[in-house]
Amino acid sequence: MALKITDECINCDVCEPECPNQAISMGPEIYVIDPQRCTECVGHFDEPQCMQVCPVSCIPVDPEHRETREQLMQKYLGLQAGLPSPAAD
């Protein structure tokens, strides 16, 4: 599953540089996570780095983008190879 940032975000800027897939960017009001780039840090780290550094715990799993660990690993491999991310089923 991809992660998402909720409206509790305080725009503290700590999550964006921690994302190894460059999935986090500033949205119209708060930071947002691109579900096509988010692998929950699978392939890079044991735990999502944005969740680890978030001071207000506003980064839950996005139930609209359910993916298995294997699907996240395939997405990671595709991103590393420069391929478009497969759509989540």
C-alpha positions as CSV (number, residue, x, y, z in Angstrom):
1,M,0.0,0.0,0.0
2,A,1.1,3.5,-0.6
3,L,1.1,5.9,2.3
4,K,-0.8,9.2,2.4
5,I,-0.4,12.5,4.4
6,T,-3.5,13.6,6.2
7,D,-4.7,17.2,6.8
8,E,-3.0,17.1,10.3
9,C,0.2,17.8,8.4
10,I,2.0,20.9,9.8
11,N,4.3,21.4,6.8
12,C,7.4,20.9,8.9
13,D,9.4,19.8,5.8
14,V,11.0,16.8,7.4
15,C,9.4,14.0,5.4
16,E,10.2,15.1,1.8
17,P,14.0,14.7,2.0
18,E,13.6,11.4,3.7
19,C,11.7,9.7,0.8
20,P,14.2,7.6,-1.3
21,N,11.7,7.5,-4.2
22,Q,11.0,11.2,-4.3
23,A,7.3,10.4,-3.8
24,I,6.6,13.3,-1.4
25,S,6.1,16.8,-2.7
26,M,4.3,20.0,-1.6
27,G,0.7,20.0,-2.6
28,P,-1.7,23.0,-2.7
29,E,-1.8,23.2,1.1
30,I,0.1,20.3,2.6
31,Y,2.6,17.7,1.5
32,V,1.3,14.8,-0.6
33,I,2.5,11.4,-1.5
34,D,2.5,10.1,-5.1
35,P,1.1,6.5,-4.8
36,Q,2.8,5.6,-8.1
37,R,6.2,6.3,-6.5
38,C,5.6,5.3,-2.9
39,T,6.9,1.8,-2.0
40,E,6.7,2.3,1.8
41,C,10.5,2.3,1.5
42,V,10.4,-1.4,0.5
43,G,13.8,-2.0,-1.2
44,H,15.4,0.8,0.7
45,F,14.6,0.5,4.4
46,D,12.8,-1.8,6.8
47,E,10.2,0.9,7.7
48,P,8.8,3.9,5.9
49,Q,11.2,6.8,6.7
50,C,8.6,9.5,6.4
51,M,6.5,7.8,9.2
52,Q,9.7,7.6,11.3
53,V,10.4,11.3,11.2
54,C,6.9,12.8,11.2
55,P,6.4,14.7,14.4
56,V,2.6,14.6,14.3
57,S,2.1,11.0,13.0
58,C,0.0,12.1,10.1
59,I,1.2,9.5,7.6
60,P,-1.0,6.4,7.6
61,V,-1.4,3.7,5.0
62,D,-3.7,4.7,2.2
63,P,-6.5,2.2,2.0
64,E,-7.3,3.3,-1.6
65,H,-3.9,2.0,-2.8
66,R,-3.6,-1.5,-1.4
67,E,-0.4,-3.4,-2.4
68,T,1.4,-6.5,-1.1
69,R,5.0,-6.4,-0.1
70,E,5.8,-8.2,-3.4
71,Q,3.9,-5.5,-5.4
72,L,5.8,-2.8,-3.5
73,M,9.1,-4.6,-4.3
74,Q,8.1,-4.8,-8.0
75,K,7.3,-1.1,-8.0
76,Y,10.7,-0.4,-6.3
77,L,12.5,-2.4,-9.0
78,G,10.6,-0.6,-11.7
79,L,11.5,2.8,-10.3
80,Q,15.1,1.8,-10.0
81,A,15.1,0.7,-13.7
82,G,13.3,3.9,-14.7
83,L,10.2,2.1,-15.7
84,P,6.6,3.3,-15.2
85,S,5.0,2.0,-12.0
86,P,2.4,-0.8,-12.5
87,A,-1.0,0.2,-11.3
88,A,-2.1,-1.4,-8.0
89,D,-4.9,-3.9,-8.2
